[in-house]
Amino acid sequence: MNDMVILFVILITIAALLLGFFVLVQNPKGGGLSGNIAGFSTQFMGVKQTSDVLERGTWIFGAVVAVLCLFSVFFIQGGSTSTESQRAKEASALTVPAQVPATSTPSLPAPPAPAQPTK
């Protein structure tokens, strides 16, 4: 595996874990654990912005995960583009047999009727 791919996997994993942390700490109603982290009540470094920090962190790490996933495609070798080009080469090398016009098959004679018993 390429070193860049390993780096992207590690960065995406860390960003996804942090994103999960920020999402789970928030309460959908706005209160949540954000007011109880380490006894800060609703103050974070002297300013009432814990919920803002959590919301920004959610958006930032969501964007980081998305950007890292998009950029990691450029570093993965043997992706779908190489297999598609190989398939196109193989398909162009194949020859398609010419179609023969359909001919009508002659009708077969009807089978003989069963013999009638004589009296």
Residue, then its C-alpha position, 0 to 999 in steps of 0.5 A: m500500500n502506498d504511504m500516501v494512502i496510509l496517511f489519508v486513512i489515518l487522517i480520515t479516521i482521526a477526523a471521523l472520530l473527532l467528528g463523532f465526538f462533537v456530534l455525540v456531545q451536542n444535544p439536539k435541543g441545544g443544551g446537552l453535555s456542552g454545558n457540563i464539560a470539565g465544569f465550565s458550565t456554559q463558559f469556555m475560556g471565559v466566554k459563553q460559546t461552548s455550543d458555538v465551538l461544538e457546532r463549528g467543530t462539527w462543521i469543520f471536521g465534517a468538511v475535513v472528512a469530506v475533503l480528505c475522502l475526495f483528495s484520497v482518490f487521487f492517491i489510490q492506485g489501481g482505481s476504477t479509471s485504470t480498470e475502465s481503460q483496460r476494459a475498453k481496450e479488451a472490448s475494442a480487441l474483440t471481434v463481433p461475428a457478423q449477423v446472418p440473415a434469418t432464413s425461414t425453415p421449411s415446414l416439416p410434413a405432418p406426422p402420419a395419423p395413427a393406424q385405424p384398427t380393422k374390424 
